[in-house]
Amino acid sequence: MTNVTVEENVMVASADGYELGVDVSRPAGSGGKAPGLLFLPGGGWVSANHEPLKERYGIPLAERGYVCVTAPYRVMEQAIWPAAIQDVKAILRWMRTNSASLGIDPERIAVAGKSAGGHLAMLTAATNGRVEYEGPGITSADLSRVSAAVGVAAATDVGVYWRREPLVPYTANDPSDAALNAANPMELVHADWPPVQLLHGTSDDRVDHRMSMRLFDLLEEAGVPADMRLFAGQDHMFDQIPEFSQAIVESVALFLERYVAAPVAEAVAADN
């Protein structure tokens, strides 16, 4: 770990007061406003163990100049949908509200996630500015907006999963088309999405890589800047292999440099 400080189990309150313990990895002594990134774990909406993300993504991305918050969210045994997306929005609001103490530029915050966390990252992108996803008592969506979104083996089409018996209770026993579509990034693609990056292994037997390919096609049709990188022969857990996690970090850092860090730098240069 080089020039990175890590603060673990920082408590963040969700929209209804549930406390989430997040880990914050940041460049040590940066003294400025760094881009911020919220990274969410997978777990099939029944678990959300964010601890491995700190070493896999948080610290490496902090070494590249990003303040990376790795965080859990409420899963099925803790709360029914839409608690998870409300938690994500709450953490983003916390990052922006506390941007000065965290060393984050409040105008440069992105979201990323693996698997079910990738679903939440994509849904966050799809619902930028939509207050109905914020949670009880929240009257503005301005503080939860993101500048970009990344999905690693993202489970973006929830209609494939949430009608299966183990997950039906997660939807409050309402697996209707309307309920699923409101939670389904694949059904919510529009031109106002922020830039998106999708990374997926082609031998993923849990989340078919063609799901990312379909979302990529929809985003391109809508005119949304989108990157996609496929890893031939790799399964759902490929990002646990150091060589591949390093490749993902490099790809994510390059993507964020293009769409989150660079636009501000270019604007400053243009003014000088």
Secondary structure, 3 states (H helix, E strand, C coil): CCCEEEEEEEEEECCCCCEEEEEEEEECCCCCCEEEEEEECCCCCCCCCCHHHHHHHHHHHHHCCCEEEECCCCCCCCCCCCHHHHHHHHHHHHHHHCHHHHCEEEEEEEEEEECHHHHHHHHHHHCCCCHHHCCCCCCCCHHHCCCCEEEECCCCCHHHCCCCHHHHHHHCCCCCHHHHHHCCHHHCCCCCCCCEEEEEECCCCCCCHHHHHHHHHHHHHHCCCEEEEEECCCCCCHHHCHHHHHHHHHHHHHHHHHHHHHHHHHHHHHHC
